[in-house]
C-alpha cells in the first residue's frame, strides 16, 4: 500500500493547501476526503502520513492558516475537516462556515483545553494533540459516519499502557525531550537552535541520537512515531508548554 509521502513532504516544505488527487476505494467502498489544517508543520505531516496509509481516507488539501482553511472548504465542500485549535480560527465566522459547509469536522486540542466550546459550535469530534494514531483514526471514522460530540480516547487504545512510548521517553535526556517538543511544534533546526541557545550542528547531533533511540531515520518518521506513542507524545507536549511559558515569561520581563 502506498503511503502519501508527497503530501507529507509538501506540508513540511510549507506548501499550504496542497491538493492530493489520488483515487482509491477503501472499506465498504467509502472514500472520505480530508482537509488537514494545522500550523504545526511536522505534526500535520505526520498525521498526513498516518492517515494516508488508510484506504478509505484521501487527503485533498492541507492548510497552515485559518484563512487558507476558509478557501479550502469552499473548494471542497464535501470534505471532512480536521483542524487544530492552535490555528485560532475565528469562532464567529470561520468555524461556523466550516461546520456548515463540511461533511464533518474534528478539532485537535492543546493540553487541558476544554472541548465543550467546540462542541457548542457544532464541531463533531475532538482529540488532544497527544492522541495515539489508532485513537485518532477511530474518532475520525466515527465522526465521518455521522456521530456527534465524539472524543478520542476515553476507552480503548488511547488509554492502554504505552510500554514502547514510556521506554523511549525514559531513555531521552531532558535536552532531547526539549528538541522533540520543539520539532513537534514545527520548529526547524535553526529555530530549535535559537530557542535552546546552541548551534544547528549541535541540534543535528542530538536528532541523530533521538533517531537511534526511536528507531527512525528522519523528522517525518519521528513525528509519526511520537503520534503513535501516547506516553511520548504527552511528555513532548508537556515540555513544549513549559518552553512556551518560559519564553513568554522572558518576554514579559524584557517588556
C-alpha positions in Angstrom: 0.0 0.0 0.0 1.4 3.4 -1.0 1.9 6.0 1.7 1.1 9.6 0.9 4.7 10.6 1.1 4.4 13.6 -1.3 1.7 15.2 0.7 3.6 15.0 4.0 6.8 16.4 2.4 4.9 19.2 0.8 3.5 20.2 4.2 6.9 20.4 5.8 8.2 22.4 2.9 5.5 25.0 3.6 3.1 24.5 0.7 -0.2 25.4 2.3 -3.4 23.8 1.0 -1.5 21.3 -1.2 -4.0 19.3 -3.2 -3.8 15.5 -3.5 -5.9 13.7 -6.1 -5.2 10.0 -6.0 -8.4 8.0 -6.1 -8.7 4.6 -4.4 -11.5 2.7 -2.7 -11.4 1.7 1.0 -13.5 -0.3 3.4 -17.2 -0.6 2.4 -16.3 1.2 -0.8 -16.5 4.6 1.0 -13.9 7.3 0.3 -13.6 10.1 2.8 -12.0 13.3 1.6 -9.9 15.1 4.2 -8.7 18.6 4.7 -5.9 18.9 7.3 -5.5 22.4 8.9 -2.7 22.8 11.5 0.0 25.4 11.9 2.5 22.8 13.3 4.0 21.5 10.1 5.7 18.4 11.4 2.6 17.2 13.3 0.4 17.9 10.2 2.9 16.0 8.0 2.9 13.0 10.5 -0.8 13.0 10.6 -0.9 13.1 6.8 1.4 10.1 6.6 -0.6 8.2 9.2 -4.0 8.8 7.5 -2.6 8.3 4.0 -2.0 4.6 4.9 -5.7 4.1 5.4 -7.5 3.0 2.2 -10.7 4.9 2.9 -9.1 8.3 3.5 -7.9 10.7 0.8 -6.2 13.9 1.8 -7.2 16.6 -0.7 -5.8 19.7 1.0 -3.5 20.8 3.8 -3.6 24.3 5.4 -1.4 26.0 7.9 -3.5 29.1 8.3 -7.2 29.7 9.2 -7.7 31.9 6.2 -6.5 29.1 3.9 -9.0 26.8 5.6 -11.8 29.0 4.6 -10.7 28.9 1.0 -10.2 25.1 1.0 -13.6 24.3 2.4 -15.2 26.5 -0.4 -13.3 24.4 -3.0 -14.1 21.1 -1.3 -17.5 21.4 0.5 -18.0 17.7 0.9 -14.7 17.1 2.8 -14.1 16.2 6.4 -12.1 18.9 8.1 -9.5 18.2 10.8 -8.3 21.5 12.3 -6.1 22.4 15.2 -7.4 24.8 17.8 -3.9 26.4 17.7 -4.9 27.9 14.4 -7.2 30.1 16.4 -9.9 30.2 13.7 -12.5 33.0 14.3 -15.4 31.4 16.2 -17.9 33.9 14.8 -17.1 33.5 11.2 -14.6 30.7 10.2 -15.8 27.9 12.5 -19.5 28.3 11.7 -18.6 28.4 8.0 -16.6 25.2 8.2 -19.2 23.4 10.3 -22.0 24.4 7.9 -20.1 23.5 4.7 -18.0 20.4 5.6 -19.3 16.9 5.6 -17.9 16.6 9.2 -15.4 18.3 11.5 -12.9 17.4 14.1 -10.7 19.6 16.2 -7.2 18.8 17.6 -6.9 20.4 21.0 -4.0 21.6 23.1 -3.1 20.4 26.6 -6.1 20.5 29.0 -8.2 22.6 26.7 -11.9 22.0 27.1 -13.7 20.5 24.1 -17.2 21.8 25.1 -16.9 25.2 23.4 -16.1 23.5 20.1 -19.0 21.0 20.5 -21.2 24.0 21.2 -20.2 25.4 17.9 -21.2 22.2 16.2 -17.8 20.6 15.7 -18.3 16.8 15.6 -15.3 15.3 17.2 -12.2 16.3 19.3 -8.8 14.7 20.0 -5.9 16.0 22.1 -2.6 16.6 20.2 -1.2 13.7 22.3 -3.7 11.2 20.9 -2.5 7.9 19.7 -2.7 7.2 16.0 -5.2 4.4 16.4 -7.5 6.5 18.6 -7.3 9.4 16.1 -8.4 7.2 13.3 -11.2 5.6 15.3 -12.5 9.0 16.3 -12.3 10.3 12.7 -14.3 7.3 11.4 -17.0 7.8 14.0 -17.3 11.5 13.0 -17.3 10.6 9.3 -20.2 8.2 10.0 -22.3 10.9 11.4 -21.7 10.6 15.2 -21.6 13.9 17.2 -19.5 15.1 20.1 -17.0 12.2 19.8 -14.0 12.4 21.9 -10.9 10.4 21.0 -9.8 8.2 23.9 -11.9 7.5 27.0 -12.0 3.8 26.3 -9.7 1.6 24.3 -6.4 2.2 22.5 -5.7 5.8 23.6 -5.7 4.8 27.3 -3.9 1.5 27.1 -0.4 1.3 28.7 2.1 2.5 26.1 5.2 0.4 27.0 7.2 1.4 24.0 6.5 5.1 24.3 7.2 5.0 28.0 10.5 3.3 27.4 11.6 5.8 24.8 10.5 8.7 26.9 12.6 7.4 29.8 15.7 7.0 27.6 15.6 10.5 26.2 17.6 13.1 28.1 15.9 16.4 29.1 17.6 18.2 26.2 16.4 15.6 23.8 12.9 15.9 25.0 13.1 19.7 24.5 14.3 19.2 20.9 11.5 16.7 20.3 8.9 19.1 21.7 10.1 22.0 19.5 10.2 19.7 16.5 6.6 18.6 17.1 5.7 22.3 17.2 7.1 22.7 13.7 10.5 24.1 14.5 13.3 23.8 12.0 16.8 23.0 13.2 17.7 26.7 13.0 14.6 27.7 15.1 15.3 25.0 17.7 19.0 26.0 18.0 17.9 29.6 18.6 15.4 28.6 21.2 17.9 26.5 23.1 20.9 28.9 22.6 23.0 26.5 20.7 24.1 25.7 17.1 22.3 23.9 14.3 25.1 21.3 14.2 24.5 20.5 17.9 20.8 20.1 17.2 21.6 17.7 14.3 23.8 15.7 16.6 21.0 15.4 19.2 18.5 14.5 16.5 20.7 11.6 15.4 20.7 10.3 19.0 16.9 10.6 19.1 16.6 8.8 15.8 18.8 6.0 17.2 16.7 5.7 20.3 13.4 5.7 18.5 14.5 3.6 15.5 13.5 6.2 12.9 15.6 7.8 10.1 14.1 11.3 9.7 11.9 14.0 11.1 8.7 12.8 9.5 9.2 9.3 10.9 10.0 10.7 14.3 6.7 12.8 14.2 4.7 9.7 13.2 6.4 7.6 15.9 5.6 10.2 18.5 1.9 10.5 17.4 1.6 6.7 17.7 3.0 6.5 21.2 0.8 8.4 23.7 3.3 8.5 26.6 6.0 10.1 24.4 3.5 12.5 22.8 2.3 13.6 26.2 5.8 14.1 27.5 6.7 16.2 24.4 3.5 18.2 24.8 4.2 19.0 28.4 7.8 20.0 27.8 6.6 22.1 24.8 4.1 24.0 27.1 6.9 24.6 29.6 9.1 26.1 27.0 6.4 28.4 25.8 5.7 29.5 29.3 9.4 30.2 29.9 9.6 32.2 26.6 6.5 34.2 27.5 7.9 34.9 31.0 11.2 36.1 29.5 9.5 38.4 27.1 7.4 39.8 29.9 10.5 40.6 31.9 12.0 42.4 28.9 8.9 44.5 28.3 
